[in-house]
């Protein structure tokens, strides 16, 4: 398997454009980041996501790179939705006791502007904190401060596997 992987990688690099080489580099950096982390997801590592919980909000930032853009050279809507789901899920998990977890049961995303610029920032907060469900709100902004997407999501609270 190692020989096949090395041969494929060599072939891809030899044929790659500069942008494709930069994108492969970003992927490999993300994979390396995941290897070095004790927790976190592959998707968070591949997106080069940085998050912080502060003042009952979760703020998630990702660089806007060719890796996350669609054929129109704007951020793919699925990436924006993933960012929203991740940030809203993170704010929920920061407010739950350690023996509890949560899963998304519903998410609604309104896209209002194209995702352009160097960086995207998502701010997530709690709208409702019940004993069985939590409802959240998330907003994604580009680096010029313009809102690109607004979302609400519901999360079902479950017992965490021991």
HUCOR-V722157 format. One line per field, one symbol per residue. ss: DSSP state (2 for helix, 1 for strand, 0 for the rest). phi: phi as a letter, one per 30 degrees, with the letter a starting at -180 (. if undefined). burial: I if it has 24 or more other ideal C-beta (glycine too) atoms within 12 Angstrom, else O. A space follows every 50 residues. Layout:
ss->???
phi->???
burial->???
This chain:
ss->02222222222222200222222222222222222200000222220001 11110011111110022210000010222222222222222222200001 11111111111000000011111111111000111111111100001111 111111111000
phi->.dddddddddddddcdddddddddddddddddddddddbjcddddddhdb bbcahhbcccbbdcbeeccddcibededddddddddddddddddccdedc bbbdcabbbccbaddbjcbcbcccbccbbcdcbbcbbbbccdddiddcab bbacbcdbdddd
burial->OOOOOOOOOOOOOOOOOOOOOOOIOIIOOIOOOOOOOOOOOOIIIIIIIO IOOOOOIIIIIIIIIIIIIOOOOOIIIOIIIIIIIIIIIIIIIIIIOOOI OIOIOOIOIOIOOIIOIOIIIIIIIIOOOOOOIIIIIIIIIIOOOOOIII IIIIIOIOOOOO
